Amino acid sequence: MNPTMKTTVFFVSMLMTMLAAGVAAGQQKPVTGYAPVNGLKMYYEIHGEGEPVVLLHGAFMTIASNWTAPWGNPANDWIAELSKPRKVIAVEMQGHGRTADIDRDMSPENLADDVAALLDYLKIPKADVLGYSLGGGAAMQCAIRHPEKVRKVVILSMAFRSDGWVKEKNDAIPKLTAEAFKGSPIEAEYKKLSPTPDKFADFVKHVVAMAAKPYDFGADKFKATKAPMFLIFGDADGVRPEHIAEMFSLKGGGVSGDLGPRSESRLAILPDTTHVMLMNRMTTIVPMVNDFLDAKPPKQ
């Protein structure tokens, strides 16, 4: 088996394990609904009360599989913890979970526009946004395209250019097919939740086409975003260290805060952590996220 195929198999198997645990975990009953946004009927859940934060899942995932007890560990229930001090608005983006796919590019730009329209629908003028992987790209685009609606942004493992990922990841994604997910929790959950349960192969093709397409959000646009960002990565998650440093530098990082003004944005790199395993680091990440979201601008 060549290295690229090994990477693909490992990615799929790890994601399957995480999804199986998340589906089985369950959660408290939220307020739920479908928002008519940009041709979609977007499924959402609202948990808790307080300042709003929108959760955006990764590719192939759903609210349950991304945010509720990944790896079968109740201590990793992101929604339960995040909703203690604030209102959590979790969504299922285009084609994922209970939100049907439409004839439209599944791009971070389009997904961000959907989030902005959802906030309008819910009559929420501004919210924090937390996104993982694909959801992280949508969160970045929320800050770029809809700055008036975004207060702070948390990004879990996402690059703002496709060459920010290691070559092995970029080589592996185009090789993913529906056959690779046959009999998996990913396929089972899709068929259970989707309004079009017989369209799984089309769904996989649509996600892969989006993920395999080279992209560049623009360093100038990323730098110009007004919302403070908390950039969180694993030390083995597939985003190149040089790209992580570039992202943080564009948001004002890389300075000595003891000698002068420091950025409102933050950076964390978790040791011994892969892209998939980030979801198993809830007990480490959520306290940092709460501190970031609650923080006032640093004294200059």
C-alpha positions as CSV (number, residue, x, y, z in Angstrom):
1,M,0.0,0.0,0.0
2,N,1.5,3.4,-1.0
3,P,1.9,6.2,1.5
4,T,-1.0,8.2,0.1
5,M,-3.4,5.3,0.3
6,K,-2.3,4.6,3.9
7,T,-3.1,8.2,4.8
8,T,-6.5,7.9,3.2
9,V,-7.3,4.7,5.1
10,F,-6.1,6.1,8.4
11,F,-8.1,9.3,8.0
12,V,-11.3,7.3,7.2
13,S,-10.8,4.8,10.0
14,M,-10.2,7.5,12.6
15,L,-13.1,9.6,11.4
16,M,-15.4,6.5,11.5
17,T,-14.4,5.8,15.1
18,M,-15.1,9.4,16.2
19,L,-18.5,9.4,14.4
20,A,-19.5,6.1,16.0
21,A,-18.9,7.4,19.4
22,G,-20.6,10.7,18.8
23,V,-23.7,9.1,17.3
24,A,-24.1,6.8,20.3
25,A,-23.6,9.5,23.0
26,G,-26.8,11.5,22.9
27,Q,-27.5,14.8,24.4
28,Q,-30.1,16.9,26.3
29,K,-33.1,18.0,24.2
30,P,-32.4,21.4,22.6
31,V,-34.6,23.9,20.8
32,T,-34.5,22.8,17.2
33,G,-35.7,24.2,13.8
34,Y,-35.1,24.6,10.1
35,A,-34.1,28.1,8.8
36,P,-34.9,29.0,5.2
37,V,-31.5,30.4,4.0
38,N,-30.2,30.8,0.5
39,G,-32.2,27.9,-0.9
40,L,-31.5,25.6,2.0
41,K,-33.6,24.4,4.9
42,M,-30.8,24.6,7.4
43,Y,-31.2,22.5,10.6
44,Y,-30.1,24.1,13.8
45,E,-30.2,23.5,17.5
46,I,-30.0,26.0,20.4
47,H,-28.6,25.0,23.8
48,G,-28.3,27.2,26.8
49,E,-28.7,30.9,27.4
50,G,-26.4,33.9,27.2
51,E,-24.1,35.4,24.6
52,P,-24.4,33.4,21.3
53,V,-21.7,31.2,19.8
54,V,-22.3,29.3,16.5
55,L,-20.7,25.8,16.1
56,L,-19.7,24.7,12.6
57,H,-18.8,21.1,12.2
58,G,-16.3,19.4,9.9
59,A,-16.7,17.7,6.6
60,F,-18.9,14.5,6.6
61,M,-20.0,15.3,10.2
62,T,-23.1,16.4,12.1
63,I,-23.9,18.1,15.3
64,A,-23.9,14.8,17.2
65,S,-20.8,13.4,15.7
66,N,-18.7,16.5,16.0
67,W,-19.8,18.1,19.2
68,T,-21.4,15.5,21.5
69,A,-19.0,13.2,23.3
70,P,-16.5,12.3,20.6
71,W,-14.7,8.9,21.2
72,G,-17.6,7.9,23.5
73,N,-16.3,9.9,26.4
74,P,-19.0,12.0,28.1
75,A,-16.3,14.3,29.4
76,N,-15.9,15.4,25.8
77,D,-19.4,16.8,25.3
78,W,-18.5,20.2,23.8
79,I,-22.1,21.4,23.7
80,A,-22.7,20.6,27.3
81,E,-19.7,22.5,28.4
82,L,-19.9,25.5,26.1
83,S,-23.6,26.0,26.8
84,K,-23.1,26.4,30.6
85,P,-22.1,30.1,30.3
86,R,-23.6,30.9,26.8
87,K,-26.1,30.2,24.1
88,V,-24.8,27.5,21.7
89,I,-26.3,27.5,18.2
90,A,-25.2,24.3,16.5
91,V,-26.0,23.9,12.8
92,E,-25.8,21.2,10.1
93,M,-24.4,22.8,7.0
94,Q,-25.3,22.2,3.4
95,G,-25.7,18.5,2.6
96,H,-24.8,17.4,6.1
97,G,-27.1,15.7,8.6
98,R,-30.7,16.9,8.4
99,T,-29.9,19.7,6.0
100,A,-30.5,18.6,2.4
101,D,-27.9,19.3,-0.3
102,I,-28.7,21.7,-3.1
103,D,-27.3,22.3,-6.6
104,R,-24.6,24.8,-5.4
105,D,-20.9,24.7,-4.6
106,M,-20.3,23.5,-1.1
107,S,-17.7,26.3,-0.6
108,P,-16.6,28.0,2.6
109,E,-17.9,31.3,1.1
110,N,-21.4,29.9,0.5
111,L,-21.5,28.2,3.9
112,A,-20.5,31.5,5.6
113,D,-23.3,33.3,3.8
114,D,-25.7,30.6,5.2
115,V,-24.5,31.3,8.7
116,A,-25.0,35.0,8.3
117,A,-28.5,34.4,6.9
118,L,-29.2,32.1,9.9
119,L,-28.3,34.8,12.3
120,D,-30.7,37.2,10.6
121,Y,-33.4,34.5,10.7
122,L,-32.8,34.1,14.4
123,K,-32.6,37.9,14.9
124,I,-29.2,37.7,16.4
125,P,-27.2,40.8,15.3
126,K,-23.7,39.4,16.2
127,A,-22.3,36.2,17.5
128,D,-19.0,34.4,18.2
129,V,-18.2,31.6,15.7
130,L,-16.3,28.3,16.4
131,G,-15.5,26.1,13.5
132,Y,-13.7,22.8,13.1
133,S,-11.9,21.9,9.8
134,L,-14.5,22.7,7.0
135,G,-16.4,24.6,9.7
136,G,-13.2,26.5,10.4
137,G,-13.0,27.6,6.8
138,A,-16.7,28.8,7.0
139,A,-15.9,30.6,10.2
140,M,-12.9,32.4,8.5
141,Q,-15.2,33.4,5.7
142,C,-17.8,34.7,8.1
143,A,-15.1,37.1,9.5
144,I,-14.1,38.1,5.9
145,R,-17.5,38.4,4.3
146,H,-19.7,39.4,7.2
147,P,-17.6,41.3,9.7
148,E,-20.6,43.1,11.2
149,K,-22.0,39.8,12.4
150,V,-18.9,38.3,14.0
151,R,-17.5,39.2,17.4
152,K,-14.8,36.6,17.9
153,V,-13.7,33.5,15.9
154,V,-12.3,30.2,17.1
155,I,-10.6,28.1,14.4
156,L,-9.9,24.4,15.0
157,S,-7.4,23.0,12.5
158,M,-8.0,24.9,9.2
159,A,-5.7,26.6,6.7
160,F,-6.6,29.7,4.8
161,R,-4.8,28.4,1.7
162,S,-4.8,24.8,0.4
163,D,-1.0,24.7,0.4
164,G,-1.2,25.3,4.1
165,W,-1.9,21.6,4.5
166,V,0.8,19.0,4.2
167,K,1.1,17.4,0.8
168,E,0.0,14.0,2.0
169,K,-3.4,15.4,3.1
170,N,-3.9,17.2,-0.2
171,D,-3.0,14.0,-2.1
172,A,-5.3,11.8,0.0
173,I,-8.6,13.8,-0.1
174,P,-9.3,13.4,-3.9
175,K,-9.1,9.6,-3.5
176,L,-12.0,9.4,-1.0
177,T,-15.1,7.7,-2.4
178,A,-18.4,6.5,-1.0
179,E,-17.0,2.9,-1.2
180,A,-14.5,3.9,1.5
181,F,-17.3,4.6,3.9
182,K,-19.4,1.5,3.1
183,G,-20.9,0.1,6.3
184,S,-19.5,2.9,8.4
185,P,-21.2,5.1,11.0
186,I,-20.8,8.0,8.5
187,E,-22.9,6.2,5.9
188,A,-25.4,5.0,8.6
189,E,-25.9,8.4,10.1
190,Y,-26.3,10.0,6.7
191,K,-29.0,7.5,5.8
192,K,-30.7,8.0,9.2
193,L,-30.7,11.8,9.2
194,S,-30.6,13.0,5.6
195,P,-33.8,14.1,3.8
196,T,-32.3,12.2,0.8
197,P,-31.0,9.0,2.4
198,D,-30.4,7.4,-1.0
199,K,-28.0,10.1,-2.1
200,F,-24.9,9.2,0.0
201,A,-22.6,8.6,-3.0
202,D,-23.6,12.0,-4.4
203,F,-23.0,13.6,-1.0
204,V,-19.5,12.2,-0.7
205,K,-18.6,13.3,-4.3
206,H,-19.9,16.8,-3.5
207,V,-17.8,17.1,-0.3
208,V,-14.7,15.6,-1.9
209,A,-15.0,18.0,-4.9
210,M,-15.1,20.9,-2.5
211,A,-12.2,19.6,-0.3
212,A,-10.0,18.7,-3.3
213,K,-10.4,22.1,-5.0
214,P,-7.4,24.4,-4.5
215,Y,-8.3,27.5,-2.6
216,D,-6.9,30.7,-1.2
217,F,-8.9,33.1,1.0
218,G,-6.2,35.7,0.6
219,A,-3.6,36.8,3.1
220,D,-4.7,40.4,2.7
221,K,-8.3,39.6,3.4
222,F,-7.4,37.4,6.3
223,K,-5.2,40.1,7.8
224,A,-7.9,42.7,7.4
225,T,-10.5,40.8,9.4
226,K,-11.5,42.8,12.5
227,A,-12.7,39.9,14.7
228,P,-10.0,38.5,17.1
229,M,-9.2,34.9,16.3
230,F,-8.1,32.0,18.4
231,L,-6.2,29.6,16.2
232,I,-6.0,26.0,17.6
233,F,-4.1,23.2,16.1
234,G,-2.6,19.8,16.9
235,D,1.1,19.4,16.5
236,A,0.3,16.5,14.0
237,D,-2.9,17.7,12.5
238,G,-1.8,18.2,8.9
239,V,-1.5,22.0,8.8
240,R,2.1,23.0,8.2
241,P,3.8,24.8,11.1
242,E,5.0,27.5,8.7
243,H,1.4,28.2,7.7
244,I,0.3,28.3,11.3
245,A,2.9,30.9,12.0
246,E,1.9,32.9,9.0
247,M,-1.8,32.9,10.1
248,F,-0.9,34.0,13.6
249,S,1.4,36.7,12.3
250,L,-1.3,38.1,10.0
251,K,-3.5,38.4,13.0
252,G,-0.9,40.4,14.9
253,G,1.0,37.6,16.6
254,G,4.7,37.0,16.8
255,V,5.4,40.0,19.0
256,S,6.8,40.4,22.5
257,G,3.8,41.4,24.6
258,D,6.2,42.4,27.4
259,L,7.7,45.1,25.2
260,G,4.7,46.5,23.5
261,P,1.1,46.1,22.4
262,R,0.0,42.5,21.7
263,S,-2.7,41.1,19.5
264,E,-6.2,40.2,20.7
265,S,-5.9,37.0,18.7
266,R,-4.4,33.9,20.3
267,L,-2.6,30.7,19.2
268,A,-2.6,27.2,20.8
269,I,-0.8,24.1,19.5
270,L,-1.7,20.9,21.4
271,P,1.0,18.2,21.7
272,D,0.5,14.7,20.5
273,T,-2.7,15.7,18.7
274,T,-3.9,14.9,15.2
275,H,-6.6,16.6,13.1
276,V,-9.2,14.0,14.3
277,M,-7.9,13.8,17.8
278,L,-8.6,17.5,18.4
279,M,-12.2,16.6,19.2
280,N,-10.9,14.5,22.0
281,R,-9.2,17.5,23.6
282,M,-12.4,19.2,24.8
283,T,-11.3,19.4,28.5
284,T,-8.2,21.3,27.4
285,I,-9.7,23.4,24.7
286,V,-13.0,24.6,26.1
287,P,-11.6,26.4,29.1
288,M,-9.2,28.2,26.8
289,V,-12.1,29.1,24.4
290,N,-14.2,30.4,27.3
291,D,-11.3,32.5,28.5
292,F,-10.8,33.9,25.0
293,L,-14.5,34.6,24.4
294,D,-14.8,36.3,27.8
295,A,-11.6,38.3,27.5
296,K,-11.6,42.1,27.3
297,P,-9.1,43.7,24.9
298,P,-5.6,43.6,26.4
299,K,-4.2,46.7,27.9
300,Q,-2.0,48.6,25.4
